[in-house]
């Protein structure tokens, strides 16, 4: 009779860990990421390409503050959903050793975006704001592509595991 107090251990080759995020969770993450990317891109376009000339020089385009408010709201939602991924998705993926390079890159990108977003809101002065901003939007645009890559690599890995 097996000892009921000891967990059953299987060899790693037989161990299958489901890393797929539930549909509702996945949809909220995708929606938050899309709103973040679109609102950040809208701000970039409004800030650098749509600024109208006023009587005393360039003025703020009306889209800028609305894009920034939407971006801040989406950032809060994304932070919530990123936190919710830590226990279920991230911890299991690390233990299973799957999709680690793109996963750690996602974690690093999210950490930089969180730090630079916080810095832009609370720490940056007028002299260093352009540096904080450039780092934030460069990493943000790259994170969009990295997010798609991470999802595609995970799906490819899941399909190959199902075929095996």
Number of C-alpha atoms within 10 A of each C-alpha: 3 7 7 7 6 7 8 8 7 9 6 8 6 7 10 10 12 12 17 14 13 8 9 9 13 14 12 14 20 15 15 22 19 14 19 26 19 16 22 22 17 17 23 16 15 19 18 9 10 17 17 14 11 9 7 6 8 11 13 14 18 13 16 19 14 14 21 17 12 16 22 17 14 20 19 14 18 21 15 13 16 16 12 13 17 13 11 14 16 21 13 16 19 13 10 16 10 17 16 16 11 17 21 14 15 18 16 14 20 18 12 16 20 16 14 22 20 13 16 18 12 9 13 17 12 7 7 11 15 13 12 18 16 12 15 22 19 11 18 20 15 12 22 17 10 18 18 12 15 21 15 12 16 19 14 12 14 15 11 10 10 8 7 6
